[in-house]
Amino acid sequence: MSDTRMSEQERQSFLADLHVGVLSIPRQNGAPLTAPIWYDYQPGSEVWVLVGKNSLKARLLSEGSQVTLVAQQEAMPYAYVSVEGSVTEICRADKDQDTLPMAIRYLGAEMGAAYTEANAANESLRVSIRADRWLTVDYAKTMG
């Protein structure tokens, strides 16, 4: 069988592309909380996400928490990057530097601005995640 792993450059480029992520956060009792989430990543930096200040995600996270974020390509040929990492920082999200750029990334300029304004009263936290381990698959590599 062909080697389907991505190179470092391929995985960083894939993660930087636009995908809805799936974040998994451990719980002391029971299965981990696993939920879709918007994320941002620039090659060579940390992954970051926004969570509602009063959300279950926010209550479960703390600096040092071990989490997993998966981004996948849902169209053929299938591919994914899974980042297992540690939360390095949790801070209040800035509307102009964090929330608006994230909304624009996923919704475009006009809808992103409208989304940000409509949710201005909902305080968010910015959570930074250091990648400690990467798992990758690119099934395009199995196709000649």
Buried (B, 14 or more C-beta within 10 A) or exposed (E): EEEBEBEEEBBBEBBBEEBEBBBBBEEEEEEEBEBEBBBBBEEEEBBBBBBBEEBEBBEBBEEEBEBBBBBBBEEEEEBBBBBBBBBBEBEEBEBEEBBBEBBBEBBEEEEBBEBBEEBEEEBBBBBBBEBEEBBBBBBBBEEE
